[in-house]
Amino acid sequence: MKITRIAVQGAAGRMGRCVIQAALAMPEIELAAAVDRWDSPELGEDVGSFIGGEDAGVTLAHDLATATDRFDVLVDFSGPDATVTALEVCRKHRKGIVIGTTGFSNEQKKLIEQAATEIPVCQSANFSVGVNVVLKLLGEAAQALGDAYDVEIVEAHHRNKVDAPSGTALRMGEVVALALGRDLRRDAVYGREGQTGVRDGKAIGFATVRGGDVIGEHTVLFLGEGESVEIAHRATTRTNFARGALRAAGWLNGRAAGSYSMQEVLGL
Ligand SMILES: NC(=O)c1ccc[n+]([C@@H]2O[C@H](COP(=O)([O-])OP(=O)(O)OC[C@H]3O[C@@H](n4cnc5c(N)ncnc54)[C@H](O)[C@@H]3O)[C@@H](O)[C@H]2O)c1
């Protein structure tokens, strides 16, 4: 069995903890390093103990650069600026990177694209298998239903999420736009208020709900004359994202430089 040694960035966060838990349970994954911010209260603690389990023999650190001889692939669930800094470390030391972080600026997206010419990068706004199946279904549904159906995307997340709409909702919009020959940069409508006028038939609408501890819910509505179709996904735990990201890390280990999607990892 091929073992992939991973480092986790954002290890003390909601997703980071799930990645640690999942990694410790997967025989093909070796948790080699875990990093978070220099002022993280858990710094110096064993990662096994701060997720409520037995010691894992890995201490939470803050400097990824000092761990580069110990891991093959970095699994990143932190924040856009932290990801870009880590990307530079991975690039310099020829490490693969799985990017789960969302909310990148266009400039940061370009840096990720550039890095993918030198190292293997797997980026997905959503590492769950279910969402990736939904993305495939959405392309087929949009193609079959065509322009006669108005497309609206509604997403809900917990109160601590800092970007909107979610990266997954945007990806869903891109898939639908591609299938319908539209351009999300031109056709997306982010929320509505006041005298909006009638709906533009080419619009792809987004509505965002934030609150409580909702892990992630996405519904794409195709609204036609006399009927509507809804394709929805609901995440009830973060474990599915973590397991998917680790599956991507194993798949990425040893691959040539390039930009890979979770759909490719899953062979969809
Ligand atoms: N792709 C997916 O499947 C998926 C699923 C869930 C969440 N996310 C995304 O993952 C990211 C993290 O989500 P979360 O809910 O775990 O957030 P969180 O705030 O709970 O965790 C983020 C962690 O990153 C750490 N961090 C911030 N700056 C850092 C730095 N410079 N160096 C090291 N660590 C740093 C924080 O201290 C924190 O522990 C978000 O962008 C979120 O949208 C993606």
The ligand as a Tripos MOL2 file, in Angstrom:
@<TRIPOS>MOLECULE
LIG
   44    48     1     0     0
SMALL
NO_CHARGES

@<TRIPOS>ATOM
      1 N1        -13.3320   22.6120   -0.0430 N.am      1 LIG1
      2 C1        -14.1370   22.1180    0.8950 C.2       1 LIG1
      3 O1        -14.6370   20.9790    0.7980 O.2       1 LIG1
      4 C2        -14.4230   22.9500    2.1130 C.ar      1 LIG1
      5 C3        -15.2710   22.4920    3.1420 C.ar      1 LIG1
      6 C4        -15.4280   23.2790    4.2860 C.ar      1 LIG1
      7 C5        -14.7410   24.4880    4.3940 C.ar      1 LIG1
      8 N2        -13.9590   24.9180    3.3640 N.ar      1 LIG1
      9 C6        -13.1530   26.1470    3.4310 C.3       1 LIG1
     10 O2        -12.0120   25.8700    4.2460 O.3       1 LIG1
     11 C7        -11.5700   27.0730    4.8660 C.3       1 LIG1
     12 C8        -11.4720   26.8510    6.3800 C.3       1 LIG1
     13 O3        -12.7710   26.6050    6.9000 O.3       1 LIG1
     14 P1        -13.0130   26.3330    8.4560 P.3       1 LIG1
     15 O4        -14.4740   26.2700    8.6380 O.co2     1 LIG1
     16 O5        -12.1640   25.1850    8.9030 O.co2     1 LIG1
     17 O6        -12.4400   27.7000    9.0760 O.3       1 LIG1
     18 P2        -11.8070   27.9270   10.5190 P.3       1 LIG1
     19 O7        -11.7870   29.4220   10.7040 O.co2     1 LIG1
     20 O8        -12.4610   27.0900   11.5510 O.co2     1 LIG1
     21 O9        -10.3010   27.3900   10.3700 O.3       1 LIG1
     22 C9         -9.3010   28.0570    9.6620 C.3       1 LIG1
     23 C10        -7.9980   27.7840   10.3790 C.3       1 LIG1
     24 O10        -6.9390   28.3360    9.5860 O.3       1 LIG1
     25 C11        -6.0460   28.9480   10.4770 C.3       1 LIG1
     26 N3         -5.2020   29.9580    9.8430 N.ar      1 LIG1
     27 C12        -5.5400   31.2160    9.4850 C.ar      1 LIG1
     28 N4         -4.4580   31.8760    9.0080 N.ar      1 LIG1
     29 C13        -3.4250   30.9960    9.0600 C.ar      1 LIG1
     30 C14        -2.0520   31.0800    8.7170 C.ar      1 LIG1
     31 N5         -1.5200   32.2020    8.2330 N.pl3     1 LIG1
     32 N6         -1.2820   29.9790    8.8690 N.ar      1 LIG1
     33 C15        -1.8040   28.8290    9.3780 C.ar      1 LIG1
     34 N7         -3.1010   28.7090    9.7490 N.ar      1 LIG1
     35 C16        -3.8990   29.7720    9.5780 C.ar      1 LIG1
     36 C17        -6.9300   29.5590   11.5690 C.3       1 LIG1
     37 O11        -6.2010   29.8810   12.7540 O.3       1 LIG1
     38 C18        -7.9400   28.4540   11.7810 C.3       1 LIG1
     39 O12        -7.5060   27.5140   12.7350 O.3       1 LIG1
     40 C19       -12.5970   28.1490    4.4600 C.3       1 LIG1
     41 O13       -12.0810   28.8560    3.3500 O.3       1 LIG1
     42 C20       -13.8190   27.3400    4.0520 C.3       1 LIG1
     43 O14       -14.6450   28.0110    3.1340 O.3       1 LIG1
     44 C21       -13.7910   24.1730    2.2470 C.ar      1 LIG1
@<TRIPOS>BOND
     1     1     2 1
     2     2     3 2
     3     2     4 1
     4     4     5 ar
     5     4    44 ar
     6     5     6 ar
     7     6     7 ar
     8     7     8 ar
     9     8     9 1
    10     8    44 ar
    11     9    10 1
    12     9    42 1
    13    10    11 1
    14    11    12 1
    15    11    40 1
    16    12    13 1
    17    13    14 1
    18    14    15 2
    19    14    16 1
    20    14    17 1
    21    17    18 1
    22    18    19 2
    23    18    20 1
    24    18    21 1
    25    21    22 1
    26    22    23 1
    27    23    24 1
    28    23    38 1
    29    24    25 1
    30    25    26 1
    31    25    36 1
    32    26    27 ar
    33    26    35 ar
    34    27    28 ar
    35    28    29 ar
    36    29    30 ar
    37    29    35 ar
    38    30    31 1
    39    30    32 ar
    40    32    33 ar
    41    33    34 ar
    42    34    35 ar
    43    36    37 1
    44    36    38 1
    45    38    39 1
    46    40    41 1
    47    40    42 1
    48    42    43 1
@<TRIPOS>SUBSTRUCTURE
     1 LIG1         1 GROUP 0 **** ****
